[in-house]
Amino acid sequence: MPDVYSQITAADPAVVAVLVNAMEVRAADPRLKAIRRDFISKVDFPEKARVLEVGCGSGPVCRELARWPKVGEVVGIDPSPIFLAKARELGSAIPNLRFVEGDARDLPLEDHSFDVVVFHTCLTHVPGPEKALAEALRVLRPGGLLAVFDGDYATATVATGDHDPLQDCVEAAVAALVHDRWLTRRLPLLAASEGFVVESFESYGYAQTSDADYMLTLVDRGADILAGQKRFDTVLADGLKQAARRRVEAGAFFGFIAFAGLIARKPA
């Protein structure tokens, strides 16, 4: 099944609404928020930095960046008008934030016009990520910074033993939501191949147990996908969703994804 994000402009509005909710849930998760802030704190923003976030979705990271020290202006870009409508609604009170419709591989923006370009959980959804990185290089000023934070989705798991049926749900969700689950492992080489000088590459472990809202969205999405593919019926799909929640209530749930953050610089 193709990554729904890679074909987001053709996605059913009901599906997009589910994705918006998942984005906002994930962004609000305390552990992911702490990881994100740790990563962003490593970006050396110049004074009054002009920042672009590519693949901004409903805009939670843009909203955070717009309030970050030294940041002067943030532009969020996404191909989905539905995502952007929600982003504009949620960010309407932030004066130094605006949104533009466009594709990561063909940015409708001027050369050398940004100090920092951010891809936050975006690049794994882009077919042809090298084109997106080439565009980032183009719109960055000489000496500007690239900041990429993404999931190593091949590590995504909720399994607590062999042949765990909940893991089938996560595998189905990842297959539907991620274009290239292995991309993060090639990211330093890919960035260097496009002309960036890699300055750092760090990993972050993300686990959920008693408070598992985000990982439960993956279980739910995967169960619905498998039912839609007629792998099993909706009764079993609902049963798997409830089984995941019973694990949470019993203190037996475990969910994990590894993330990685890369910071690279455009040569001066």
N, C-alpha and C positions, 0 to 999 in steps of 0.2 A: 504494500500500500504506500503511495507517495506521501511525503511529508505535507500535511495540510498547510503549514506555514509557507512552504515554497510555492503554493498555489492559492495564497490567501485572498487574492482579489476575486477568485471564483468560488470561494467557500460560502456555504449556506449561512445566512445571518444568525441563525440559531446556534450553529457551531462556533461562529466568531464570538457570540455572547458568552459561551462556555469558556472559550480561550481567554477572553478579557478577565473573567472572574478568576481563572487559574493564575493569570499574571499578577493580579492584585493580591491574591492570597499568598503567592510565593514571595512577592516583594515585601509583604508585611511580616513574614515569618521572622521572628527575632534572631534565629541563628543565621539565616541567609542575609538578613540586614547587617549583622555584625561582620560576616565574611565580606559583603559588598563594600562596607565602609573601610575595612582593612585594606582591600584592594585599591579603592579610590584614593585612600590616603597616601599610597605609594606613587601616585601621579603627580609630577612636579608642575602644577599649573602656574603659568606666568600671571602677573597681575592683569586683571580685567580680561581673562582668557575667553576666547570665543570657542565654544565647545559644540561639537556635532555628535549626536547619538544616532547611529544607523540601526534601523529595525527597532524603533522605540516602542512599538505596540501601543498600549494604553497610556504610556508615559510615566510609570512610577520612577524609573531611574532618572529620566529627564527632570522630574520635579525635585529629586534629591540633588542632582548636579547643579540646578539653578540656584540652590541655596548654599552651595559649597563655597568655602573661603576662596577668594581670588577669582572666582568665576564671574565674568561680566555678562555673558549671553549664552544661552543654550538653544540650539536648533535640533528638534527631533524629526527624523524622516522615516516614513513607513509607506509601503505600497497599498495598505488597506485603508480606504476612506472610513470604514466603520471603526477601526482602531483609532484613527486620527480624530474622529468626532468625539469619542470617549476621552481621548487624551486632552483635547481642547477644553472639554467640560471640566475635567478634574484639575487641569492646570490654569483655569481662567483667572485665578487670583494672583498668579505669579507674573510680574511684569516683564521679566527678562527671559521669558520662555515663549517660543513659537514653534509651530509644526508645519512641515512641508510634505506633500505626497511625492513619492519617488522610489525608485529601485536602487538597491545597494550597488548594483553593477553598472549603473548609469546615472550617477548623481546629478540632479539639475542644479548644480552649485558651481561657483566660480573657482578657478585654480587658486591655490595658495591663500585660501580665505579663512582657515581655521587653525587654532593653536593645538587643539586636541581632538582626535576622533575616537569615539568609544563604540565598541560592539559589545553589548551586554546580552549574553545568551541569544545571540542572533546568528553568528557565522555558521553554526552547525546546521542551520535551516536553509542556507543559501546554496543552490546549485551553481557551481563555478565560483567558489569563494575567493579564488585568486583574482578574479575580476573585481570583486568588492574591495580587496586589499589594494589593488592598483588604483581604484578610484579614491580610496582613502589617502594614498600617497599623493595623488594629484591635488586634492583639495587642501592638504596640509601645507602650512608655511614651512620653509626650510628650517630644520631644527625642531619641527612640531612632533607631537607625541601620538602614538597609536596605543590604545588600551583595549585589550580583548579579554573578556571574561566569559567562559563558557563551560558547559558540562562535558565531562568524559562519560557520555551516556552509555557506553558499553559496560560501565560499572553499576548502572542503576539496578537496585535489587530490593525486594521485600521478602525474599526467601529466608526461611528459618530452618530449612532442611532440604534434602534432595526431593525433586519432583513436586515442589510446592505449587499448587494451582494458582496462588496469587501472583507468583512470578510470571506465569503465562500472561496475566493481565498487564503487568508492567512491560513485558516484552512487546506486546501488541501496541501499547500506548507509545512506546519509544519508536517503534517502526512507523507509526502514523504521524508522529509529531517532530521527528528529527530526520533530516535528510542524510546526514553522515555522522553516525554515532562515534566514529573513530577520529574525527577531524582534529580534536584537541591534541592528540598525540603527535600530529604532524605540524602543528601550528608554528613552532619556532622556525622550522625549515621553510614553511610556506611564506612566512613574513620576510625572512631573509631573501628568499628567491624573488620577491617583489620589490626589493630594494631597501628594506628597513634594516636598521641595526638593532638587534635584540638586546635589551638592557636587563630584563629579568623575566623569569618564568617560574611561577610558584603554584603549588597544589593546595587545595583546601578540601577537607573531608566534611560532608554534610550528612548528619544522621538524624532521624526522627524516631521517637519511641512513643511516649505518652501523649505528646502533642504532635499529631501526624497529619495536619490538614493538607499540606502539599502532596505528600506521598499518597494520601487517600484519593486525591484528584487523579493521579496516574492509575491507580487500581480501578477507579470508577470508569475512567475513559477507556481503558483497555478492555474491561468487561463489556462495555457497550459496543466496542468495535468487534470483539469476538462474536457477540450475539448477532450483530449486523452482518457478519460474514457467514452466519449460520453454522458456526463451529459448535455452538450450543444455544439453548433457548434463553429467553429473557428471565425465566424463573431461576435458572442457574446463575445468570449474570447478577441478578439481585441478591442471590444467596452468597456469591463471592464478595460482593460489596459489604454485606452484613457480617460476613466472616472476618473481613479486615477490621471492621469496627469492634467486633467482639475481642479481637486480639488487643486492640488499643485499651479497651476497658479492663482486660485481664492483665495488662502490663506485659503482654507477650509479643507486641508488634515491634518490628525493626525494619526501617527503611534507610537506604544509603545511596548517595550519589557523590562521586568525586568531581570537583570543579578545578579549573586551572585559570590562572591569570597571567597574561603576557603584556609587558610594556616594551615598546620598541620606538625608535626615533627615526625620523626622516633626516637623512644627511643634510647638514647646513650648506 
